[in-house]
Amino acid sequence: ASTRRPPASAAMCSSSSPGDQPERPPHRWLVLGPARSGTGIHIDPLGTSAWNALLLGHKCWALFPPCTPREKLRPSGAGKEAVSWWARVYPSLRDAAEPRLRPRTLLQAPGETVFVPGGWWHVVLNLDTALAVTHNFCARASFDRVWLRVREGKPALAAALASRLAAEEPLLHRRAEELAEVPPACCSDSSSSEDEGEDEGEEEGGGEGEEDGGGGEGAGEGEET
């Protein structure tokens, strides 16, 4: 049986070389967690977008656009676990006087898929035992933003991707060359590079940022495994 390599754009969120994939793809996860588990508020790494398809259980999501001030979403003393955020932070934002601070809240049921645009803050709580598949990717529409962040933050990955883009996606490779003199700040969202770097270190893994033992804060009461 033949195997098909994932497209170069799918590897944009990988922290390893596209030609040296580990047994588990670094941009795709099967996540399982009990009630009250989930993930704290975060932005997905490198400006990537994500989808999350729920197979079992129910999830409650809150999403905020990139322009939302970080200090409003991560106030001091709120804790990092999802259940703490929903108990301590969500009530004040739900009724915020400023419309831009109010969360986009949704309940995800089995069979439903949530799309998280690149740069959007999001936090998720499992209401019961939940099983989902989640996948990070670089859409063509967001190529500039993702490429500039990969080039700045992961130069070895950028070099490997450039070679692959030249072979598989010549138009994107040409665009990457056109961006050679463009600083990353020109395609950034409202979170600073320092903020995103911290978010990547804590939540590197999937559109939901859920914990599966491969990174982040580790499994615990408020984390998935």
C-alpha positions in Angstrom: 0.0 0.0 0.0 1.3 3.4 -0.9 1.3 6.4 1.5 0.7 10.0 0.7 2.8 12.7 2.3 0.9 15.5 3.9 1.0 18.8 2.0 3.7 21.2 2.9 1.2 23.6 4.3 0.1 21.0 6.9 3.6 20.8 8.2 3.9 24.5 9.0 3.0 23.9 12.6 5.5 21.1 13.1 8.5 21.7 15.4 10.4 18.9 13.7 11.7 18.5 10.1 8.9 17.6 7.7 11.1 14.7 6.5 11.7 13.4 10.0 8.2 12.9 11.3 7.8 11.1 14.7 5.3 8.3 15.0 2.6 10.8 16.0 2.3 13.7 13.6 3.2 16.9 15.5 0.2 18.8 14.2 -2.6 16.3 14.7 -3.9 14.8 17.9 -6.5 12.4 19.3 -7.5 13.9 22.7 -9.4 12.3 25.5 -10.4 13.8 28.8 -12.9 13.4 31.7 -15.4 15.9 32.9 -13.8 19.2 34.1 -10.7 18.7 32.0 -9.8 20.9 29.1 -7.3 23.6 28.3 -6.6 27.1 29.6 -6.9 30.3 27.5 -4.3 30.4 24.7 -3.5 31.1 21.1 -2.3 28.3 18.8 1.4 28.3 17.8 2.9 30.1 14.8 -0.4 31.7 13.7 -1.8 28.4 12.6 -5.6 27.7 12.4 -7.2 24.5 13.6 -10.2 22.3 13.5 -11.6 20.1 16.3 -14.0 17.3 15.5 -15.8 15.9 18.5 -16.5 12.1 18.6 -17.8 11.7 22.1 -19.0 13.9 24.9 -19.6 17.7 25.0 -17.3 20.7 25.1 -17.9 24.3 26.0 -15.8 26.8 24.1 -15.1 30.5 24.6 -13.3 32.3 21.8 -11.9 35.9 21.5 -10.5 37.7 18.5 -6.8 38.6 18.3 -7.4 42.2 19.4 -8.6 41.1 22.9 -6.1 42.4 25.6 -4.2 39.6 27.1 -4.4 41.0 30.6 -8.2 40.8 30.4 -8.1 37.1 29.5 -5.3 36.1 31.9 -5.7 38.2 35.0 -3.4 37.6 37.9 -4.6 34.8 40.2 -7.0 33.3 37.7 -5.0 30.0 37.4 -4.1 28.1 34.3 -6.6 25.3 34.4 -9.7 25.5 32.2 -12.1 24.9 35.1 -10.5 27.8 37.1 -10.8 30.1 34.1 -14.5 29.4 33.6 -15.2 29.9 37.3 -13.1 33.0 37.9 -12.8 34.9 34.6 -15.7 33.9 32.3 -18.5 35.5 34.5 -16.9 39.0 34.3 -16.2 38.8 30.6 -19.7 37.4 29.8 -21.2 40.6 31.2 -18.4 43.0 30.2 -19.5 46.5 29.3 -17.2 46.5 26.3 -18.6 44.3 23.5 -15.1 43.4 22.3 -14.4 41.6 25.6 -17.5 39.4 25.5 -16.6 35.8 24.5 -18.0 33.9 21.6 -19.4 31.0 23.5 -20.6 27.7 22.0 -21.5 24.2 23.1 -20.0 21.4 20.9 -21.8 18.1 20.6 -20.7 14.8 19.1 -20.4 15.0 15.3 -19.7 18.7 15.3 -16.5 20.4 14.2 -15.2 23.7 15.6 -12.9 25.9 13.4 -10.4 28.2 15.3 -9.0 31.0 13.1 -5.3 31.7 13.5 -4.5 34.2 16.2 -7.8 33.7 18.1 -7.7 33.1 21.8 -9.7 30.1 23.0 -10.4 28.0 26.1 -12.3 24.7 26.3 -13.9 22.8 29.1 -15.1 19.1 28.8 -18.6 18.8 30.3 -18.3 15.0 30.4 -15.9 12.4 29.1 -14.9 13.7 25.7 -12.9 12.3 22.7 -11.9 14.5 19.8 -9.6 14.7 16.8 -7.8 18.1 16.3 -5.5 19.3 13.6 -3.5 22.5 13.1 -2.8 23.8 9.6 -1.7 26.8 7.6 -4.4 28.0 5.3 -3.3 29.7 2.0 -5.1 32.8 3.1 -2.9 33.1 6.2 0.3 31.9 4.6 2.1 35.3 5.1 1.5 35.4 8.8 2.4 31.8 9.5 5.5 31.9 7.2 6.9 35.0 8.9 6.5 33.5 12.3 8.0 30.2 11.3 11.0 32.0 9.7 11.5 34.1 12.8 10.9 31.5 15.5 12.0 28.2 13.9 14.6 28.9 11.2 15.6 25.2 10.8 11.9 24.3 10.1 11.6 27.3 7.7 14.6 26.1 5.7 13.2 22.6 5.4 9.8 23.9 4.5 11.3 26.2 1.8 12.8 23.2 0.1 9.5 21.4 0.2 7.5 24.4 -1.0 9.9 24.7 -3.9 9.1 21.2 -5.0 5.4 21.0 -4.2 4.0 24.5 -4.0 6.0 26.8 -6.3 3.6 29.7 -5.9 3.9 29.7 -2.2 7.7 29.3 -2.5 7.8 32.4 -4.6 5.6 34.2 -2.0 8.0 33.2 0.7 10.9 34.7 -1.3 8.9 37.9 -1.7 8.6 38.1 2.1 12.3 37.8 2.6 12.7 41.5 3.7 9.4 41.7 5.6 9.7 41.8 9.4 7.4 39.4 11.3 5.7 42.4 13.1 4.1 43.3 9.7 1.9 40.2 9.9 1.4 39.9 13.6 -1.8 39.9 15.6 -2.3 41.9 18.8 -0.4 39.5 21.0 3.3 40.2 21.1 5.9 37.7 20.1 6.7 37.2 23.7 3.1 36.4 24.5 2.8 33.9 21.6 6.1 32.3 22.5 4.8 31.7 26.0 1.5 30.4 24.6 3.4 28.0 22.3 5.5 26.7 25.1 2.5 26.0 27.3 0.0 24.9 24.7 1.9 23.5 21.7 -0.5 20.9 20.4 -3.7 21.2 18.5 -6.4 23.6 17.7 -7.7 23.2 21.2 -4.4 23.2 22.9 -5.5 20.1 24.8 -3.0 18.1 26.7 -2.1 14.6 25.6 1.1 14.0 27.3 3.2 15.4 24.5 3.7 18.9 25.8 2.2 21.8 27.7 1.6 21.8 31.4 1.1 18.1 31.7 -1.9 16.1 32.7 -3.8 17.0 35.8 -7.3 17.7 37.1 -7.8 20.5 34.6 -5.9 18.8 31.7 -6.7 16.2 29.1 -4.6 13.1 28.5 
